[in-house]
Amino acid sequence: MRGIFDEFNLTFVPMTPNLYHDAITSLKSGGVILYPSDTIWGLGCDVRNDSSIEKLLQIKHRPAEKGLIVLISKIEQLSEYVEEVPEIAWDLVDFAEDPLTVIYPKGKNVSAHLLGPDGSIAIRLVKDEFCKGLIYRYQRGLVSTSANISGEPSPIDFESISGSIKEQVDYILKNPNPGKGNKKPSKIVKLGLGGDYSLIRG
């Protein structure tokens, strides 16, 4: 029998709400945060806030047409942001051992900035405890992109992040107990409604 914590997806979520309080306050007020994602250091903001996303793109010097990723803390959130989740996605995402970003055919309930020209949306279920704790407490998907100036190497540690990025974000969230992390971007798979898929980045 599953315990109550399993049922509500609380397993492995660090119960330290004060650690995330200021970051969540910033996100709710339309801010852009700098934080350690489940892969590398990232920039994040609210998935529905156009102005926040536009600010994030300005900080990165990133063209608006380049894609951004949505991070979620529990698999049930897929239905909140995807019109029709292909059946194969549930197991693919749930059992992935390494960080896996999946591009779904039709996104919804997010800023148009997060949708591809064909309406697709890129989403990653986070399993890293620290990052998952942030998203779980925010209770909404989080925009994610690497914390680098567009065209420059992705930062694998805080020290390698551009000073201009650190100065322009609204809040910097650090993990008080950082592990080794993945130090690299996630794999990316694109799914079709019929269950077909293709590897975009391995």
Residue pairs with C-beta under 8 A, 6 or more apart in sequence:
5 11
9 73
9 74
9 76
9 136
12 127
12 129
12 132
13 73
13 129
13 132
13 133
13 136
14 129
14 130
14 133
16 133
17 137
19 133
19 176
20 133
20 134
20 137
20 138
20 173
22 171
22 173
23 33
23 35
23 134
23 171
23 173
24 134
24 137
24 138
26 33
26 170
26 171
27 33
27 44
27 45
27 46
27 138
27 142
28 46
29 170
30 45
30 46
30 49
30 51
30 52
31 45
31 52
31 169
31 170
31 171
32 43
32 44
32 45
32 52
32 55
32 56
32 59
32 168
32 169
32 170
33 43
33 44
33 45
33 169
33 170
33 171
33 172
33 173
34 41
34 42
34 43
34 147
34 161
34 165
34 166
34 169
34 171
34 172
34 173
35 41
35 42
35 44
35 131
35 134
35 172
35 173
35 174
36 42
36 130
36 131
36 158
36 173
36 174
36 175
36 178
36 181
37 44
37 71
37 126
37 128
37 131
37 144
38 71
38 99
38 124
38 126
38 127
38 128
38 131
38 132
38 182
38 186
39 99
39 181
39 182
39 183
39 184
39 185
39 186
40 146
40 147
40 154
40 155
40 156
40 181
40 182
40 183
40 184
40 185
41 146
41 147
41 154
41 155
41 156
41 157
41 158
41 161
42 144
42 145
42 146
42 147
43 56
43 59
43 60
43 143
43 144
43 145
43 146
43 147
43 165
43 169
44 56
44 71
44 142
44 143
44 144
44 145
45 52
45 53
45 55
45 56
45 142
45 143
46 52
46 140
46 142
46 143
47 70
47 81
47 109
47 110
47 111
47 114
47 140
47 141
47 142
47 143
48 109
48 110
48 111
48 140
49 111
50 111
50 112
50 113
52 143
53 68
53 111
53 113
53 114
53 143
54 64
54 113
56 62
56 68
56 143
56 145
57 63
57 64
57 113
59 164
59 165
59 168
59 169
60 145
60 148
60 149
60 150
60 165
61 149
61 150
61 151
62 145
62 150
63 150
64 113
65 117
66 150
67 114
67 116
67 122
68 113
68 114
68 122
68 143
68 144
68 145
69 101
69 122
69 123
69 124
69 143
69 144
69 145
70 81
70 110
70 114
70 121
70 122
70 123
70 124
70 141
70 142
70 143
70 144
71 123
71 124
71 126
71 131
71 135
71 141
71 142
71 143
71 144
72 78
72 81
72 123
72 124
72 125
72 126
72 135
72 141
73 125
73 126
73 132
73 133
73 135
73 136
74 125
74 136
75 90
75 93
75 94
75 125
77 141
78 85
78 89
78 90
78 93
78 104
78 123
78 125
79 85
80 109
80 141
81 107
81 108
81 109
81 110
81 121
81 123
81 141
82 104
82 105
82 106
82 107
82 108
82 121
82 123
83 105
83 106
83 107
83 108
84 105
84 106
84 193
85 104
86 104
86 105
86 191
86 192
86 193
86 194
86 195
87 195
88 191
88 195
88 197
89 102
89 104
89 191
92 100
92 102
92 189
92 191
92 197
93 100
93 102
93 125
94 125
96 125
98 182
98 186
98 187
99 124
99 126
99 127
99 128
99 182
99 186
99 187
100 124
100 125
100 186
100 187
100 188
100 189
101 122
101 123
101 124
101 186
101 187
101 188
101 189
102 122
102 123
102 124
102 188
102 189
102 190
102 191
103 116
103 120
103 121
103 122
103 188
103 189
103 190
103 191
103 200
104 120
104 121
104 122
104 123
104 191
105 118
105 119
105 120
105 191
105 192
105 193
106 119
106 120
106 121
107 114
107 115
107 119
107 120
107 121
110 121
110 141
114 121
114 122
114 143
115 121
116 122
120 190
122 188
123 141
124 144
124 186
126 132
126 135
128 181
130 175
130 177
134 142
134 173
135 141
135 142
146 154
146 155
146 185
147 154
147 155
147 161
147 165
148 154
148 155
148 161
148 162
148 165
149 162
149 164
149 165
152 162
153 160
154 184
154 185
155 161
156 181
156 183
156 184
158 174
166 172
185 201
186 201
187 199
187 201
187 202
188 199
188 200
188 201
189 197
189 198
189 199
189 200
190 197
190 198
190 200
191 197
